[in-house]
Amino acid sequence: MNEDFNMSMRKFLKQVGVTSQQAIEEALRDAENGEYEIQAEISIASLGMVHKVSGTIKRGED
């Protein structure tokens, strides 16, 4: 892969990470302490690619 590809990929992933964190923090700001199941999906429709990630976010004291 070339340098332009690498740079555009990094820029996109940084945007995903930053904006996703902000959205999650906003959604959980007033939520009760506990564990929340979370899912993320990235797709490239023109290539038929779908990538899903799931996990758990814990809010509150340990």
C-alpha positions in Angstrom: 0.0 0.0 0.0 1.2 3.5 -0.7 1.7 6.5 1.6 -1.5 8.3 0.5 -3.5 5.2 1.4 -1.8 4.9 4.8 -2.4 8.6 5.5 -6.1 8.5 4.5 -6.6 5.3 6.5 -5.1 6.8 9.6 -7.1 10.0 9.2 -10.3 8.1 8.9 -9.6 5.8 11.9 -8.6 8.8 14.0 -11.9 10.5 13.2 -13.8 7.3 14.0 -12.0 7.0 17.3 -12.4 10.6 18.4 -16.0 11.1 17.4 -17.1 7.6 18.7 -15.5 8.4 22.1 -17.3 11.7 22.3 -20.7 10.1 21.3 -20.3 7.3 23.9 -19.3 9.7 26.7 -22.3 11.9 25.9 -24.6 8.9 25.8 -23.3 7.6 29.2 -23.0 11.0 30.9 -26.2 10.6 32.9 -26.4 6.8 32.8 -26.3 4.7 36.0 -23.2 2.8 36.9 -23.0 -0.6 35.3 -22.0 -2.5 32.3 -23.2 -1.6 28.8 -23.0 -3.7 25.8 -21.7 -1.8 22.8 -21.4 -2.5 19.1 -19.6 -0.7 16.2 -19.9 -1.3 12.5 -17.8 0.0 9.7 -18.8 -0.7 6.1 -17.7 -0.1 2.6 -21.0 -0.4 0.7 -19.4 -0.3 -2.7 -17.3 -3.3 -1.8 -19.8 -5.2 0.2 -17.5 -5.1 3.3 -19.0 -5.0 6.8 -16.8 -5.2 9.9 -18.5 -5.4 13.3 -16.9 -5.1 16.8 -18.7 -5.6 20.0 -17.7 -5.3 23.7 -18.7 -4.0 27.1 -18.1 -0.6 28.6 -18.1 -0.4 32.4 -19.3 2.8 33.9 -18.8 3.5 37.6 -16.5 2.5 40.4 -14.6 -0.8 40.3 
